[in-house]
Amino acid sequence: MRSTIDTVVEAVTDAIRDGHVVPGQRLVEQEFARRIGVSRSSVREAFQRLAADGLLVAVPNRGVTVRQLSRQEVDHLFDIRAALETLSVRRAVPVLGANPAPLRELLQCMDAAVDAGLTRRYSDLNRAFHGLFAQAAGNPQLSVLLERMGHTIYALQFRLMIEPREVLDTHEQHRRLVAAVLDGDADAAEATIRAHLESTRRLIQALPDHHFAGPATPP
């Protein structure tokens, strides 16, 4: 059963994914409490959780804002994500290879979304696709870390900023990854997910400077 705080967390992340709130924008507890119909204390706890996940940030005298990443932070996060996701994929290959039906079904749904040009639908399926590997890896903490990083890096902050066709074009790497799983080739699967993440990183880094925070100022 979902808690009230979970409901607020989902509402905030959906608002960011849909572009209703943007990096750098201040979030007001009272507004979200009224919109969702929950207490301000529940909103406050949800904001704290999202700040711990790296999606929001507490700013002195401004309250909570949507986090805006610098270019360097994007690179650092992708370094970490690549290490975690290659581990996830390598461990998942024998599991998914033994029971490929869910993976095949997700790929077919993603193919249909690409053919129809449905970027939002594709984004949702993409999260499920990567999540399936994390789940199959059999390490719950790994799943949690990858989900948080996926929120922060791409699915939320940058999904609407990148040319939709370029996002959909990366789907060919998903097909290659599934082929490697079906072949039982963990090395090829690991190489493919690394190439896929590098493609995504390049798409993000190709965005204009105004989408990024400036470099941190030394104390």
ChimeraX attribute file (.defattr): number of C-alpha atoms within 10 A of each C-alpha:
attribute: neighborCount
match mode: 1-to-1
recipient: residues
	/A:1	4
	/A:2	6
	/A:3	9
	/A:4	17
	/A:5	19
	/A:6	16
	/A:7	15
	/A:8	22
	/A:9	20
	/A:10	13
	/A:11	16
	/A:12	23
	/A:13	20
	/A:14	14
	/A:15	14
	/A:16	22
	/A:17	21
	/A:18	16
	/A:19	16
	/A:20	9
	/A:21	18
	/A:22	20
	/A:23	20
	/A:24	17
	/A:25	13
	/A:26	18
	/A:27	18
	/A:28	16
	/A:29	19
	/A:30	14
	/A:31	12
	/A:32	19
	/A:33	17
	/A:34	11
	/A:35	10
	/A:36	13
	/A:37	11
	/A:38	16
	/A:39	15
	/A:40	16
	/A:41	13
	/A:42	20
	/A:43	25
	/A:44	19
	/A:45	16
	/A:46	22
	/A:47	26
	/A:48	18
	/A:49	16
	/A:50	20
	/A:51	17
	/A:52	12
	/A:53	17
	/A:54	18
	/A:55	26
	/A:56	25
	/A:57	20
	/A:58	15
	/A:59	11
	/A:60	7
	/A:61	6
	/A:62	10
	/A:63	12
	/A:64	21
	/A:65	21
	/A:66	23
	/A:67	23
	/A:68	23
	/A:69	22
	/A:70	17
	/A:71	17
	/A:72	15
	/A:73	16
	/A:74	18
	/A:75	18
	/A:76	11
	/A:77	16
	/A:78	20
	/A:79	14
	/A:80	12
	/A:81	19
	/A:82	19
	/A:83	11
	/A:84	17
	/A:85	25
	/A:86	22
	/A:87	16
	/A:88	25
	/A:89	27
	/A:90	21
	/A:91	20
	/A:92	22
	/A:93	27
	/A:94	19
	/A:95	17
	/A:96	22
	/A:97	18
	/A:98	12
	/A:99	12
	/A:100	15
	/A:101	11
	/A:102	12
	/A:103	18
	/A:104	16
	/A:105	12
	/A:106	16
	/A:107	19
	/A:108	13
	/A:109	15
	/A:110	24
	/A:111	18
	/A:112	14
	/A:113	18
	/A:114	18
	/A:115	10
	/A:116	11
	/A:117	14
	/A:118	15
	/A:119	18
	/A:120	16
	/A:121	15
	/A:122	21
	/A:123	20
	/A:124	12
	/A:125	17
	/A:126	19
	/A:127	14
	/A:128	15
	/A:129	18
	/A:130	19
	/A:131	19
	/A:132	19
	/A:133	23
	/A:134	27
	/A:135	20
	/A:136	18
	/A:137	22
	/A:138	14
	/A:139	12
	/A:140	11
	/A:141	11
	/A:142	16
	/A:143	21
	/A:144	15
	/A:145	15
	/A:146	20
	/A:147	16
	/A:148	15
	/A:149	19
	/A:150	19
	/A:151	19
	/A:152	23
	/A:153	24
	/A:154	19
	/A:155	20
	/A:156	22
	/A:157	26
	/A:158	20
	/A:159	20
	/A:160	17
	/A:161	15
	/A:162	15
	/A:163	12
	/A:164	14
	/A:165	12
	/A:166	12
	/A:167	18
	/A:168	19
	/A:169	10
	/A:170	15
	/A:171	18
	/A:172	11
	/A:173	18
	/A:174	20
	/A:175	17
	/A:176	16
	/A:177	23
	/A:178	20
	/A:179	16
	/A:180	20
	/A:181	26
	/A:182	20
	/A:183	14
	/A:184	17
	/A:185	16
	/A:186	20
	/A:187	14
	/A:188	17
	/A:189	26
	/A:190	23
	/A:191	15
	/A:192	21
	/A:193	21
	/A:194	17
	/A:195	15
	/A:196	19
	/A:197	19
	/A:198	16
	/A:199	16
	/A:200	18
	/A:201	18
	/A:202	11
	/A:203	16
	/A:204	22
	/A:205	17
	/A:206	10
	/A:207	15
	/A:208	9
	/A:209	11
	/A:210	7
	/A:211	19
	/A:212	20
	/A:213	16
	/A:214	13
	/A:215	11
	/A:216	9
	/A:217	5
	/A:218	4
	/A:219	3
